[in-house]
Structures are given as C-alpha cells and as structure tokens.
Amino acid sequence: MERRDRFRNRILSRLSAADGAVLSQLQTVDLPLGKVLREPGGEDKLIFFVEEGMASSTALSRQGASIEVGVIGREGVVGIGSILGHRGMPHHTVMQVSGNGYSLPTELFRTEFVKHGTVMQAVHDFIYSQLAQAAQTALCNRLHATGPRLARWLLATSDIVESNSLDLTQEFLAQMIGAERSSATIAAGILKRAGMIDYHRGHVEIANRPMLEDAACECYGMLREEFARIFSK
C-alpha cells in the first residue's frame, strides 16, 4: 500500500518511507464493535494497529468470568506478546468501540521493528503504558467503590476514542470495572440523575465532564498524567 500522509496510530506514525517492507504489507481493516482480534493463548499470526476506536483485553478464569486488564487505542498494537517472541498472553481482545485500523503479519513486524530506534521506542512506550494501566486498575478494583470506578472508566474511554458519545451496554460496563451488573446499573443511575451522563439503550453520553472528573477516583487523574508524560515524546 502507499504510505498515508499521516497515521493516527502512534507506532505507525514513526514509520518512514524507508520502511517499505512494513508499509507494503499493511492491510486496512474495519474494526466493528465485537470483532475479536485475538483469542487466549497461541501466537498471533497478525497484529492490529488501531487508528480509530478502542479494543479491550480481558483476563479469563476457568469458569468463564472475565475482567478488563487493559484497553488499546491508537497509541498501541494488539498482539504485543507475539511481537516480543512469546506465544501470546492468555487474554481475550475484542473491539469495544468500533473503528478501523491496519493488520500486519507478526513475523514481519518483529523482524523490522528492532532495526528502527524510533519505532522500537514507540513499542516500548506502549508496553510501559499497559503495565502502568494494569497495575493501577488492580489497585482501583480492590480499593475503590463502583461509582468512582465507573466514572474513571468512562472518562478514560472517552479520552482514547476522543468522543463523549460511547456505545456501551450495562453488562459490558459491569464486566470492565469488575462489578456485578446490578451494582453497575445503580452506579450509572446515580451519575445520570446527577447530570453527569445520559444513558439510553446502550448509549452513554458524557454530559458534564468536570462533574464526572470530580466523581471519578484518583486513578483517572494519575493515569492521565502518566500517559501525557509517556506520549508527549
């Protein structure tokens, strides 16, 4: 394919015209809501770069329960374990906000990215951001109440997709914040009655962002500051 004037994905944006082997193999892909990008375990034959939208990685128990352990937007890539030469992490990754992006054979990128310092640094920045996110999420799910966790998650998702309009079901929201559906429904109702969000049939609209930021737990501000520091480079 011909190189676009500007990739939105932060890793792809580090590529130059000299990276012809990678650019020629990039394939544009639609990433609709619910599209599975990777299954638990095994090596990923393809990796995915999100240009618009958001993917969610969830850890699964043997009984089928799941909880979100990371989100991926245009700052990163789906399939990082395989890029690093491992058989892939035991996580399920699916699009939770529809969008589009590119796919690329894993082996090609694994071979090429070590040759380019700027691309490698972008990958390392993304890995670090995922580690920071997973650690803070573990603390958040253990220490903070459902309402502040929900506010934090809505704000973080809005930042990633760069929109205040989100198509999200109550069941999905509960899964992402590690809460019972009834608890998530009650928390969403409180935010709605306070005028912070509007919620109707699987669609959430952030109506008052400053109020929602005040309602969110400290984890939102901490991760926002850390991500700004990481990606300002």
VMD Tcl script that draws the C-alpha trace (Angstrom):
set ca {
  {0.00 0.00 0.00}
  {1.05 3.60 -0.40}
  {2.05 5.39 2.75}
  {-0.57 7.69 4.11}
  {0.47 11.28 4.77}
  {-0.16 10.72 8.45}
  {-1.03 7.67 10.50}
  {-3.10 8.30 13.62}
  {-1.65 5.25 15.33}
  {1.34 6.38 17.39}
  {3.52 3.41 16.43}
  {2.78 3.53 12.71}
  {3.35 7.29 12.72}
  {7.03 6.58 13.48}
  {7.47 4.74 10.17}
  {9.20 6.48 7.29}
  {9.29 5.96 3.55}
  {12.35 3.76 4.11}
  {10.20 1.20 5.92}
  {8.93 -0.20 2.64}
  {8.75 -3.83 3.78}
  {6.31 -2.95 6.54}
  {4.31 -0.38 4.58}
  {3.78 -2.74 1.65}
  {2.23 -5.38 3.91}
  {-0.13 -3.16 5.90}
  {-3.76 -4.01 5.20}
  {-6.62 -1.68 6.06}
  {-9.25 -3.35 8.22}
  {-12.65 -2.40 9.55}
  {-12.86 -2.94 13.29}
  {-16.57 -3.16 14.13}
  {-17.97 -3.50 17.63}
  {-17.44 -7.04 18.88}
  {-14.70 -8.02 16.43}
  {-12.34 -10.48 18.11}
  {-8.71 -9.52 17.49}
  {-7.08 -12.29 19.49}
  {-8.05 -15.40 21.43}
  {-6.34 -16.50 24.66}
  {-3.00 -18.28 24.18}
  {-1.24 -19.20 20.99}
  {0.85 -17.00 18.76}
  {-0.82 -14.19 16.82}
  {-0.23 -14.55 13.09}
  {-1.48 -10.98 12.61}
  {-1.14 -7.91 14.76}
  {-3.53 -4.97 14.66}
  {-2.88 -1.24 14.85}
  {-5.96 0.75 15.91}
  {-6.45 4.04 14.10}
  {-9.92 4.79 15.46}
  {-11.95 3.01 18.13}
  {-10.86 1.01 21.16}
  {-10.03 -2.62 21.87}
  {-10.38 -4.17 25.30}
  {-8.25 -7.01 26.67}
  {-9.85 -9.21 29.32}
  {-8.38 -11.90 31.52}
  {-10.49 -15.06 31.78}
  {-11.00 -17.52 34.60}
  {-11.54 -21.24 34.01}
  {-15.17 -20.72 34.96}
  {-15.60 -18.12 32.21}
  {-15.60 -15.00 34.38}
  {-13.68 -12.06 32.96}
  {-12.37 -8.64 33.88}
  {-10.70 -5.95 31.83}
  {-6.93 -5.74 32.21}
  {-6.16 -3.18 29.51}
  {-7.50 -1.03 26.72}
  {-5.82 -0.29 23.41}
  {-6.42 2.72 21.22}
  {-4.32 4.49 18.65}
  {-1.32 4.54 20.99}
  {-0.61 0.83 20.62}
  {-0.90 -2.54 18.96}
  {-2.87 -5.73 19.59}
  {-0.52 -8.72 19.78}
  {2.36 -7.31 21.78}
  {3.20 -10.68 23.36}
  {3.81 -12.25 19.96}
  {5.91 -9.27 18.85}
  {8.15 -9.92 21.83}
  {8.55 -13.56 20.82}
  {6.11 -15.17 23.25}
  {3.13 -17.36 22.44}
  {0.68 -14.66 23.33}
  {-0.81 -13.72 26.67}
  {-3.89 -15.59 28.00}
  {-6.15 -12.67 27.26}
  {-9.14 -12.18 25.00}
  {-9.06 -8.94 22.99}
  {-12.17 -7.57 21.29}
  {-13.27 -4.24 19.85}
  {-15.48 -2.42 22.35}
  {-15.72 0.87 20.44}
  {-15.93 0.39 16.68}
  {-13.34 1.91 14.38}
  {-10.71 0.96 11.84}
  {-7.02 0.29 11.53}
  {-4.40 -1.92 9.93}
  {-3.27 -5.52 10.18}
  {0.27 -6.77 9.58}
  {1.98 -10.18 9.71}
  {3.52 -10.51 13.16}
  {6.77 -12.04 11.98}
  {7.44 -9.17 9.57}
  {7.00 -6.50 12.21}
  {9.00 -8.49 14.76}
  {11.91 -8.60 12.32}
  {11.71 -4.98 11.22}
  {10.93 -3.07 14.38}
  {14.25 -3.91 16.08}
  {16.07 -2.14 13.23}
  {14.48 1.24 13.90}
  {15.08 3.02 17.17}
  {12.09 5.35 16.94}
  {9.65 2.52 16.19}
  {11.12 0.37 18.96}
  {10.79 3.26 21.40}
  {7.12 3.69 20.44}
  {6.53 -0.01 21.15}
  {8.35 0.29 24.49}
  {6.26 3.36 25.41}
  {3.10 1.38 24.70}
  {4.28 -1.62 26.76}
  {5.07 0.65 29.69}
  {1.65 2.32 29.44}
  {-0.02 -1.09 29.54}
  {1.95 -2.07 32.64}
  {1.02 1.19 34.36}
  {-2.61 0.75 33.39}
  {-2.80 -2.86 34.62}
  {-1.19 -2.02 37.96}
  {-3.46 0.97 38.61}
  {-6.54 -0.98 37.53}
  {-5.71 -3.77 40.01}
  {-5.48 -1.20 42.81}
  {-8.65 0.56 41.65}
  {-10.74 -2.63 41.53}
  {-9.57 -3.56 45.03}
  {-9.90 -0.24 46.85}
  {-12.43 2.00 45.13}
  {-16.23 1.92 45.08}
  {-18.22 1.07 41.95}
  {-19.37 4.62 41.21}
  {-15.91 6.25 41.12}
  {-14.54 3.29 39.13}
  {-17.31 3.67 36.58}
  {-16.66 7.42 36.26}
  {-12.95 6.73 35.82}
  {-13.55 4.12 33.13}
  {-15.97 6.33 31.15}
  {-13.53 9.24 31.20}
  {-10.58 7.08 30.17}
  {-12.55 5.53 27.32}
  {-13.68 8.96 26.16}
  {-10.06 10.11 26.10}
  {-8.99 7.11 24.00}
  {-11.72 7.39 21.35}
  {-11.75 11.21 21.51}
  {-15.52 11.39 21.86}
  {-18.08 11.94 24.61}
  {-20.52 9.56 22.88}
  {-19.99 5.89 23.73}
  {-21.96 2.81 22.70}
  {-21.76 0.62 25.80}
  {-24.16 -1.87 27.37}
  {-24.66 -2.16 31.13}
  {-23.42 -5.75 31.03}
  {-20.20 -4.65 29.34}
  {-19.68 -1.75 31.76}
  {-20.02 -4.12 34.72}
  {-17.52 -6.52 33.19}
  {-14.98 -3.79 32.51}
  {-14.98 -2.43 36.07}
  {-15.21 -5.83 37.75}
  {-18.64 -5.31 39.30}
  {-21.99 -7.07 39.39}
  {-24.37 -5.83 36.73}
  {-26.82 -4.62 39.37}
  {-24.10 -2.56 41.04}
  {-23.03 -1.03 37.73}
  {-26.65 -0.21 36.90}
  {-27.14 1.55 40.23}
  {-23.88 3.50 39.82}
  {-24.81 4.55 36.27}
  {-28.22 5.67 37.53}
  {-26.63 7.88 40.19}
  {-24.34 9.50 37.60}
  {-27.29 10.04 35.29}
  {-29.54 11.61 37.94}
  {-26.68 13.95 38.89}
  {-26.49 15.17 35.28}
  {-23.01 13.79 34.63}
  {-24.04 11.31 31.94}
  {-27.04 10.47 29.81}
  {-27.75 6.80 29.28}
  {-30.28 5.22 26.95}
  {-30.40 1.78 25.31}
  {-26.73 1.00 25.28}
  {-25.56 4.54 24.53}
  {-23.72 6.71 27.03}
  {-23.19 10.43 26.56}
  {-20.89 12.33 28.91}
  {-23.00 15.38 29.68}
  {-20.87 17.18 32.27}
  {-17.20 16.25 32.13}
  {-15.95 18.43 35.02}
  {-18.54 16.89 37.37}
  {-17.66 13.40 36.16}
  {-13.97 14.06 36.79}
  {-14.81 15.13 40.34}
  {-16.79 11.91 40.81}
  {-14.00 9.67 39.46}
  {-11.45 8.04 41.72}
  {-7.87 9.31 41.84}
  {-6.77 6.63 39.36}
  {-8.12 8.59 36.39}
  {-6.01 11.66 37.07}
  {-2.93 9.62 37.91}
  {-3.05 7.60 34.69}
  {-3.92 10.62 32.57}
  {-0.86 12.45 33.85}
  {1.35 9.40 33.33}
  {0.10 8.84 29.77}
  {0.62 12.52 28.95}
  {4.20 12.19 30.14}
  {4.81 8.98 28.17}
  {3.29 10.06 24.89}
  {4.40 13.69 24.91}
  {7.67 12.35 23.49}
}
mol new
graphics top color blue
foreach p $ca { graphics top sphere $p radius 0.5 }
foreach p [lrange $ca 0 end-1] q [lrange $ca 1 end] { graphics top cylinder $p $q radius 0.2 }
display resetview
